[in-house]
Amino acid sequence: MAGTGKDVPAVAPEAPVGTVPVPGEPSAAWRDLLRLPALTSILSVACFVLLWWGVAAWVASPIQLPTPAAVFAALVELVLDGEVYENVSVSFLRLLLSMAVASALALPLGFAMGLSERVNGYVDPLVEMLRPISGIAWIPLGLFIFGVGGTLPVFIMTYVAFFPMLLNTVAGVRGTDRKLVAAARTMGVSQARIIRLVVLPGALPTMMVGVRIAFAGAWAAIIAAELIGSPSGLGFAIEWYRQLLMSPNVFAYIIVVSIVGYACDLLIQGLRRRLTPWATGTELA
């Protein structure tokens, strides 16, 4: 204090509330780092590989369950030989063709069912009778009709992709805000312009969900179809190496299937965000 001739020691400012580190807890920087999606994915994959390695060591049979190192070596060899690229391109082209055919059939029919109760009354019973039948169940009959080749996998994938696209299109059309439709009709907008400018934007987010589900189902179905009814593709390669008891190659192709499917799913999600920017930010945390 002034006039006492003694220096008063400076008092350290109090730390803001909530910034005092607690022993045993990670710092804020580490918490932010652990929340990164890429790091989370890497940690989950690492845990899976460690679990796989432990189970493979316990089984101790390279034919039943090869180690991750053996599978990785087989995958590198298949990639360098160009075999992976060839089979992926064949299966992916079939997938694109089936998705195009399913879209051409399901989207117009879904709009018709969503806009007209009469059309829905005629078509919905048939859809609900066919939808519970798995696409794989049609493989034996498809072998009689199409034979072994590229047509059977395309047929199976189209069948599997058709129903998610159709049902999500119907749900999206029926979920369009009726007040907007009524307002457009009051303003004298034609039915075609109402569908294009009001119904389609309102239904598009739900339709994109159907496309994502359809892709996942079709990509899983192509492997089963190519296992039996195709002389090429990823499913054929898996069955071929299984017969040769080359388990590392079988697992390598299974990893390729998962990587391609995951990458395509990310692309579909990016396309959905780009096509429907007004629907982003509405997901639950």
Buried (B, 14 or more C-beta within 10 A) or exposed (E): EEEEEEEEEEEEEEEEEEEEEEEEEEEEEEEEEEEEEEEEEEEEEEEEBEEBEEEBEEEEEEEEBBBBEBBBBBBEBBEEEEBBEBBBEBBBEBBEBBBEBBBEBBBEBBBBBBBEEEBBEEBBEEBEEEEEEBBBEBBEEBBEEBEEEBBBBBBBBBBBBBBBBBBBBBBBBBBBEEEBBEEBEEEEBEEEEBBEEBBBBBBBBBBBBBBBBBBBBBBBBBBBBBBBBBEBBBBBBBBBBBEEEBBBBBBBBBBBBEEBBEEBBEEBEEEBEEEBEEBEEEEEE
